[in-house]
Amino acid sequence: MARLPSIEPVKKLRQWAPNPRRQPKSEPAAPSSADGSSPDSSPTLEAGHRPHLWIRGTVRTRKRLALLTSFLHFVSLVFLILAEIGNTYDMPVLRNTYFIKLDLSDIIPRSVPNAVLINSIARTLGLHDFYQVGLWNYCEGYNTDGITHCSDTTVLYWFNPVQILQSQLIAGATIALPNEINDILDIIKIASNWMFALFILGAVLSTVLIFLVPAAVYSRWTAVPLVTLTTLNALAIGAASIIGTAMFVIFHSVVSSVAEVNIHSDLSGRMYAFIWIATACAALSWLVHVSFACCCVSRRDVARGVPEKAKAEKKRGSSEAGDSHDAEKRSSGRKRLAFGRKKGGE
């Protein structure tokens, strides 16, 4: 009669091999704090368990960035308004906020005899000492009296120095303006219209975004249209600032290049500081908005249970399951090896 294989080695092998189905012993509970929670424990994403304080702490960074973006839009709007209403009235701040100022007080060179007398005659011809240009209109005046008149505000305004000066000369009087000014009048008109429209668009978008940006705290999907509006706002203000700066710098260069006419021009540092501060704030708000739109956790993410902590726990659980499966495969291999050796020995 054949002798059956002994099962003692198998029992020993089973005792030695780890059983993946056996649950590990629970560790002793850590000392709890006064409110019953462990001092080292952190809230988990169990169904129906969403502590208000944890939700607020999770989205705190996103909320702060949203408020920062809203504040930057507010600052940009303030400087845009100062630039847009500059030169519209004879007021302390507005009177010195202009794009360019033409000084005709020395339209006759000083090298001509009796230059002072000639200049006084030129003033009696109807010309003013200076003309300064804003976004909506122009203002004129005398060096001794200051601004004496500002034209009515006009939508899509553009400054035509040839028409203004010729309309103010008395009958029969003429002045020789640089020919280069006549050549760039069409460019000045087109560029001024674009600059006007873009500055107004930037002011409107900045006003809207001040109140809409905080809505991005609640969901990432609300950030998508807001990023689009923020991008459009930054492009509009930046393009308007570039057009205005380039156009009046060229105008200043053309006027100053003709020495025989002796017309001086000046660019207002205050105006260009206003528009470029507004541009910088709009660009920075766009950068901050893009960063928190794609990187920070929103309230909707927390409500659905998919913050970064949950993803990390899920990844760690998958890794532990893989290790358990590998241990089970090693145990099965050892069992088959033990049976093979016993049978071969008999």
FITORSE-469022 format. One record per residue (C-alpha): residue number from 1; x, y, z. Coordinates in steps of 0.05 Angstrom, whole numbers. Layout:
residues N
 pos      u      v      w
 NUM      X      Y      Z
...
This chain:
residues 346
 pos      u      v      w
   1      0      0      0
   2     28     68    -21
   3     48    114     35
   4     12    181     36
   5     54    243     41
   6     57    275    110
   7     23    342    118
   8     66    365    176
   9    114    405    131
  10     54    439     99
  11     27    460    166
  12     94    489    185
  13     99    525    119
  14     30    555    129
  15     49    578    197
  16    113    609    170
  17     84    641    107
  18     46    708    116
  19    -28    705    104
  20    -51    765     63
  21   -123    755     85
  22   -105    761    158
  23   -120    831    183
  24    -63    866    220
  25    -71    878    293
  26    -96    947    309
  27    -46    992    342
  28    -62   1022    409
  29   -101   1086    404
  30    -62   1150    410
  31    -78   1196    467
  32   -135   1242    448
  33   -141   1316    459
  34   -195   1353    497
  35   -243   1351    438
  36   -235   1275    429
  37   -190   1277    367
  38   -118   1253    361
  39    -67   1311    362
  40    -31   1282    301
  41    -93   1262    262
  42   -119   1302    203
  43   -190   1303    175
  44   -204   1251    122
  45   -251   1253     63
  46   -305   1205     89
  47   -373   1210     57
  48   -416   1263     91
  49   -358   1288    134
  50   -338   1358    111
  51   -317   1401    170
  52   -328   1475    154
  53   -262   1496    182
  54   -224   1445    140
  55   -260   1467     76
  56   -244   1539     92
  57   -171   1523    105
  58   -165   1481     42
  59   -189   1537     -4
  60   -156   1593     35
  61    -98   1601    -14
  62   -146   1605    -73
  63   -189   1656    -37
  64   -129   1700    -21
  65   -105   1698    -93
  66   -174   1715   -118
  67   -177   1776    -71
  68   -107   1796    -93
  69   -129   1793   -166
  70   -192   1833   -151
  71   -149   1886   -116
  72   -101   1890   -175
  73   -160   1902   -222
  74   -184   1957   -175
  75   -116   1991   -176
  76   -113   1985   -252
  77   -182   2016   -257
  78   -163   2075   -213
  79   -102   2093   -255
  80   -141   2083   -319
  81   -194   2132   -296
  82   -141   2183   -277
  83   -110   2176   -346
  84   -176   2179   -383
  85   -203   2241   -347
  86   -136   2276   -351
  87   -135   2343   -387
  88   -211   2347   -388
  89   -216   2402   -335
  90   -170   2455   -306
  91   -160   2421   -239
  92    -96   2409   -199
  93    -83   2337   -219
  94   -119   2336   -287
  95    -85   2398   -316
  96    -17   2365   -314
  97    -41   2298   -341
  98    -34   2299   -417
  99     -2   2259   -473
 100     36   2316   -506
 101     42   2391   -498
 102     60   2437   -556
 103     94   2502   -536
 104     87   2557   -589
 105    110   2615   -546
 106    178   2615   -582
 107    152   2600   -651
 108    201   2653   -677
 109    274   2635   -661
 110    308   2677   -609
 111    364   2693   -657
 112    318   2741   -696
 113    323   2814   -673
 114    266   2839   -630
 115    245   2768   -616
 116    203   2788   -557
 117    163   2838   -598
 118    153   2786   -653
 119    128   2735   -603
 120     77   2784   -577
 121     54   2797   -648
 122     47   2722   -659
 123      2   2718   -597
 124    -42   2773   -624
 125    -52   2731   -687
 126    -97   2685   -646
 127    -47   2632   -626
 128    -39   2609   -554
 129     26   2595   -519
 130     12   2521   -511
 131    -35   2465   -531
 132    -38   2400   -492
 133    -74   2336   -513
 134   -114   2287   -472
 135   -156   2226   -489
 136   -222   2263   -498
 137   -201   2334   -518
 138   -146   2386   -518
 139   -134   2448   -475
 140   -100   2514   -492
 141    -73   2572   -453
 142    -17   2621   -439
 143     45   2613   -398
 144     26   2672   -355
 145    -47   2655   -345
 146    -47   2579   -349
 147   -103   2540   -383
 148   -156   2587   -411
 149   -200   2539   -451
 150   -212   2464   -459
 151   -250   2437   -519
 152   -312   2394   -510
 153   -301   2321   -497
 154   -309   2278   -560
 155   -315   2203   -568
 156   -258   2174   -610
 157   -223   2241   -606
 158   -159   2254   -644
 159   -114   2315   -643
 160   -106   2352   -709
 161    -56   2408   -697
 162    -59   2435   -768
 163   -134   2446   -766
 164   -134   2476   -696
 165    -77   2526   -710
 166   -104   2548   -778
 167   -173   2558   -749
 168   -146   2605   -696
 169   -104   2649   -741
 170   -133   2715   -762
 171   -148   2725   -836
 172    -86   2730   -879
 173    -38   2702   -826
 174      0   2638   -839
 175     51   2597   -803
 176     99   2544   -830
 177     87   2477   -796
 178    133   2418   -808
 179    113   2378   -870
 180    124   2314   -830
 181     63   2331   -788
 182     18   2332   -849
 183     46   2264   -870
 184     28   2230   -804
 185    -42   2259   -793
 186    -77   2197   -820
 187    -34   2153   -775
 188    -50   2197   -715
 189   -125   2191   -729
 190   -125   2115   -735
 191    -79   2104   -675
 192   -119   2153   -632
 193   -184   2118   -647
 194   -156   2050   -630
 195   -123   2077   -567
 196   -189   2109   -544
 197   -230   2045   -556
 198   -180   2000   -521
 199   -173   2045   -460
 200   -249   2047   -452
 201   -253   1971   -461
 202   -199   1961   -409
 203   -236   2005   -359
 204   -302   1968   -370
 205   -270   1899   -363
 206   -231   1919   -301
 207   -296   1942   -268
 208   -331   1877   -284
 209   -273   1833   -262
 210   -268   1867   -194
 211   -334   1833   -176
 212   -329   1770   -218
 213   -260   1745   -198
 214   -281   1723   -127
 215   -329   1673   -159
 216   -269   1631   -181
 217   -262   1607   -109
 218   -322   1561   -117
 219   -304   1522   -179
 220   -248   1513   -230
 221   -299   1518   -287
 222   -315   1590   -268
 223   -241   1606   -276
 224   -243   1589   -350
 225   -285   1648   -374
 226   -252   1692   -322
 227   -183   1676   -349
 228   -209   1694   -418
 229   -235   1762   -394
 230   -172   1775   -354
 231   -129   1760   -415
 232   -172   1806   -459
 233   -167   1861   -406
 234    -91   1857   -401
 235    -84   1856   -477
 236   -131   1916   -486
 237    -96   1960   -434
 238    -27   1938   -456
 239    -41   1951   -530
 240    -72   2020   -515
 241    -11   2039   -473
 242     37   2017   -528
 243     -2   2054   -582
 244     -7   2118   -542
 245     66   2118   -521
 246     92   2102   -591
 247     47   2152   -626
 248     63   2212   -583
 249    137   2196   -578
 250    139   2198   -654
 251     98   2262   -654
 252    146   2293   -604
 253    206   2272   -646
 254    176   2301   -710
 255    159   2368   -679
 256    226   2376   -644
 257    265   2358   -706
 258    248   2422   -745
 259    292   2475   -714
 260    271   2533   -759
 261    199   2531   -734
 262    221   2529   -662
 263    160   2492   -634
 264    175   2456   -569
 265    138   2395   -544
 266    135   2359   -477
 267    109   2291   -455
 268     74   2287   -388
 269    109   2236   -343
 270     47   2233   -300
 271      2   2209   -357
 272     50   2154   -379
 273     61   2132   -307
 274    -14   2124   -299
 275    -24   2082   -361
 276     36   2037   -349
 277     19   2025   -276
 278    -50   2004   -300
 279    -18   1959   -352
 280     28   1927   -300
 281    -29   1914   -252
 282    -71   1883   -308
 283    -14   1838   -330
 284      2   1816   -258
 285    -72   1801   -244
 286    -74   1758   -307
 287    -12   1720   -284
 288    -40   1708   -213
 289   -108   1688   -240
 290    -79   1637   -288
 291    -36   1607   -232
 292    -93   1597   -182
 293   -142   1576   -235
 294   -102   1513   -250
 295    -64   1499   -185
 296   -106   1513   -124
 297   -164   1473    -95
 298   -234   1502   -102
 299   -295   1492    -58
 300   -326   1446   -111
 301   -264   1402   -110
 302   -270   1394    -34
 303   -344   1380    -39
 304   -333   1325    -90
 305   -276   1295    -48
 306   -220   1301    -99
 307   -168   1346    -67
 308    -95   1330    -70
 309    -96   1294     -3
 310   -149   1245    -27
 311   -109   1231    -89
 312    -47   1217    -47
 313    -86   1169     -2
 314   -114   1133    -63
 315    -44   1125    -92
 316    -17   1099    -26
 317    -75   1049    -21
 318    -61   1023    -91
 319     12   1013    -72
 320     -6    974    -10
 321    -54    930    -49
 322      1    915    -99
 323     50    895    -44
 324     -3    848    -13
 325    -14    815    -81
 326     61    804    -90
 327     65    772    -20
 328      8    725    -37
 329     42    703   -101
 330    107    688    -63
 331     69    647    -11
 332     35    605    -65
 333    102    592    -98
 334    132    567    -33
 335     74    519    -22
 336     81    488    -91
 337    156    481    -80
 338    146    444    -13
 339     97    393    -43
 340    144    380   -101
 341    203    365    -55
 342    162    317    -11
 343    136    278    -69
 344    204    272   -100
 345    233    247    -35
 346    184    189    -32
